Amino acid sequence: MLRAVVLLGFVGAVLAGTGKSNAADKHPFGIDDYSALHSARAVAVSPDGKTILYNVSTDGTKGATKHEWRLIDWNGENSHKLELPERFEPRGFTRDGALYGTYEVEKLGQLAIVPLAAAKPTIIMALPNGARGATISPDGRRFALLADSRAKDPLEGVHTVVENDQTSLYVVGADGIGGAWWCPDLNVITDIAWSKDSAEIAVMTQTPKIGFHELHSFVNVCSAKGSRRLAEIPDGTSGIAWSDDGKEIVFAATTTPTLTPEHVWTVPVTGGPPVDRTPQLEGTATTVTADPRGTVWVEMHKGVITEADTFRRGKLETMYRWPGGVLEGLPVFPAFSASPDVLAFSVEDPEHTTNVAVTSGTQLRTITHEGDDTLGSVALGEVQVVDWTSKEGIKLEGIATFPPGYTAGKKCPFLVLPHGGPEDNDRLNFDVVVRLIAATGYVVLEPEYRGSTGYGADFLSAIYQHFGDRAYRDVDSATDFAVSQGWADPNRLAIFGWSAGGFMTSWTVTETQRYKAAIEGAGITDWLSFIPTSDIWQTDYDARLQEKDPTPMLQFSAVMHADKVTTPLLILHGEADIRVPTFQGREFFVLLKERGKTVRMVTYPGSPHFPNLAEQRRDVFKEIADWLARYNR
């Protein structure tokens, strides 16, 4: 349940140099291209449905990711930058066309309203601990805020009391008046959704991590009068919505021990047992939302493709896909029931970075073209969705990316790149890490091993208690496949992964000597200590109690097999990582050093699960490039 695959999108951006190729005035994707590359994502649609708010981002060369907020007409014309107050990040429109979003006040994010022509907020709704998110009601009269309702610790900064985070529900008028905490008994909230009449809020809560060993979720309906619990789900959930007739609450959930939601479920608003409405689903329904007219939208993974489906009257229907690529999340739409029915999406494919698209009949068309100027002078290799059957008869899929100018039959240096998550997948998008490695002459294969989303519940749950054998064999079979196809030079094989992919790297080098270089980013090396110390639930790997028998936790822990390692290993880790605590990398590093192995560890001050600062990312990239050049020759 690491949810880190998206971080890999930054990792490879400096792996290729900036030297020009001799082919047709185009050059391999390099560091200057990475620094200049922009992408655009749809954020919100105006109340009249005529204008889209979108965010243009770029990493640049130093500091955090840079953001620019822009408006564009529905037809793709009149794109212009908004001059907004510093530290304000818009999230949507109020019903009179102003923007609402997060405004930083004394290092806390607070809900603020900023008219389009204003230089500063006209309303700031300040809470003692800040606000973590806001959802405007379909009638536009109120906001529902998620926030910590507890009093601040007077000794904050002197000490930290270790306890669970709390998230409660605060409802306030859109004019900033009449705020109150609703349903104070609900204080571990994960998702909310307003009813169509703006009178009630569906609320998903869950058991907190500290003090519990099993994750349970709870469906509630909350109003100013109090809360009603509708159902308990003995597992994880994602998203929440009201059905179009208002009689059911819809959410994504699972019954498997992996905790990752993969089917669409409902529960009656009057209460009762939850029902799996998609028991035979071949893909993965990862989350849901609903527009103010009651249409329930489902993010659906089908292999390496992500599409948008609707759920109506108990049935799923595919509505939108992006040809040759993916939808990046669910659509955005006007937030109000009186607004027109219009949709905007964020789309991406292997030839283009993320951009904004709108509906055109049953199809989508892009109205922004960020990144095209940069990529127009870049030579990109072919990307193929490939499939094979492993030695044990498991049908697998992956994404193969070839270097620019690759010719059939040529054996290249090869890198297998297992994704993070682990219950996630690689998508058919513009993956920077893959493009940069491929630009240095590598064939890169991203395998969708057992435990990946997009292939049904059985395939997803097969990873439970088997990350170190089933999933490992699937990843290694990807290398077998690449060699058998004549793509991979069997004498120049490498492996790299981050987070759960980092575990796969550290574990792999204890199991085989076939790889000449390995790079492990923020990976798990000791399951015994990792599962209880991560900041989120990790019992999706193995929920057995360690004090009863530590063997299950130790059998796939790389630290228990340090003496077997012969592959040169680079370990990279953020010093402020609480998802996979930094000691996971350090423990393995120290043991390998004691045993005289070839290993290097680099950590990044202040960095969480992946560095936020461009200068740290650049150093990550340089370390990876140097390691591959030195050892995979």
Buried (B, 14 or more C-beta within 10 A) or exposed (E): BBBBBBBBBBBBBBBBBBEEBEEEEBBBBBBBBBBBBBBBBBBBBBBBBEBBBBBBBBBBBEEEEEEBBBBBBBEBEEBEEBEBEEEBBBBBBBBEEBBBBBBBBEEBBBBBBBBBEBEEBEBBBBBEBBBBBBBBBBBBEBBBBBBBBEEEEEEEEEEEEEEEEBBBBBBBBBEBEEBEBBBEEBBBBBBBBBBBEBEBBBBBBBBBBEEEEEBBBBBBBBBEEEBBBBBBBEBBBBBBBBBBEEEBBBBBBBBBBBBBBBBBBBBBBEEEEBBBBBEEBEBBBBBBBBBBBBBBBBBBBBBBBBBBBBBBEEEBEEBBBBEEBBBBBBBBBBBBBEBBEBBBBBBBBBBBBBBBBBBEEEEBEBBBBBBBEBBEEBBBBEBEBBEBEBEEEBEBBBBBBBBBBBEEEBBBBBBBBBBBBBBBBBBBBBBBBBBBBBBBBBBBBBBBBBBBBBBBBEBBBBBBBBBBBBBBBBBBBBBBBBBEBEBBBEEBBBBBBBBBBBBBBBBBBBBBEBBBBBBBBBBBBBBBBBBEBBBEBBBBBBBBEBEEEBEBBBBBBBBBBBEBBEBBBBBBBBEBBEBBBBBBBBBBBBBBBEEEBBBBBBBBEEBBBBBBBBEBBBBBBBBBBEBBEEBBE
